[in-house]
């Protein structure tokens, strides 16, 4: 029982210190790449009434959404913006936005 509690405590502690890099992205590089995103989503990633907020979004979910836009699996005007970026770029951008507060 004590070992189980210790293991759970360790896992919870590790989860508290994991940032956007969990999804394989580089937050600093993502911040540089996200400069283009801020034109619509705002400097803080909180969007507006026409553009969704992406600040604080789960990095893996955002990276998948960007990939879905690029592949056409999800219809969006975003296809014009993600067409030229790599999967690593998407992971970096997603890690950056995941690191921002909601």
N, C-alpha and C positions, 0 to 999 in steps of 0.2 A: 504494500500500500504506500509506504513512504517513498519507494523508488518511483512509483507511478506519479505521485505528487511532484517529486523533484523533476521528473521528465516533463510533465505538463508545465511546470514553472519555467524550465529552460526554454521550451518551445514558445511560450508566451513572451518571455523576455527577448528572444531572438526576433520575434515578429514585430516587436515594438521598435527595433532598430533597423529594420529593413526599409529601404526607401525605393524609389522608382527603379533602381538598378535590378530589382527582383525580376523585372521583365526583360532584362538584358540590355537596357538602355543606359546611355550616358547623359545624366541630367545637365551637365554643363554644355555639352555639345548640343543637346536638345534645346537649350535656351537660345543658342545662336541660331539654330534652324527655325525656331518658332517666331523669329522676328517677322517673317512673312505672315504667319497666322494671326498676329496681333492686329493686323489691319481690319479683320472682321470680328475676331473673338476677343479683342481688347488686350491691353498689356497684361492684365491680371487673369486672362482666360475665362472671365465670367460672362462673356457674351452680352447680348441685349435681347430685346423682345423678338428680334428676327433671327438671331444667331445663337445657337445653344452654348451654354457654359460647358467648358471642358476642364476647368481648374479642379483639381482634386479627384478627377475621374480615375478609376482603376487603370493602371498602365497597360496591362494585358488586354483589357477590353478596348481601350482606345487604339492600341496598335492594331488589333484585329479589325476594328471599324475602319481605320485608315486603309488597311489592306483590302477590305471589302469594297471601299469606294474605288480604289485603284483597279480592282478586277472587274468592277461593274456588278458585283453581287448585290450591292446596295446602290440604288439610284440616288444620285446627289450631284449638285453643282461642284462638290469637292473633287470630283474626278479630274477637273482641270488643274487643281492644285497638287494632287498627289501623284499625277502621272509620271513625273520625272524623279521622284524620290525613291530611294532604296528601302528595303525592309529594315536595315539598320537605322536609316534616317527616321523611319516611322517609330521604331523602338525608342530612339533617343528623344524624339518629340513627345512621345507618350510618357516617358519617364519624367521629362521636365514638367508637363502639365499635371502629372500625378503628384509631384512634389509640392505643388501650390495648394494653398488652403481653398476650401470650397467657397 
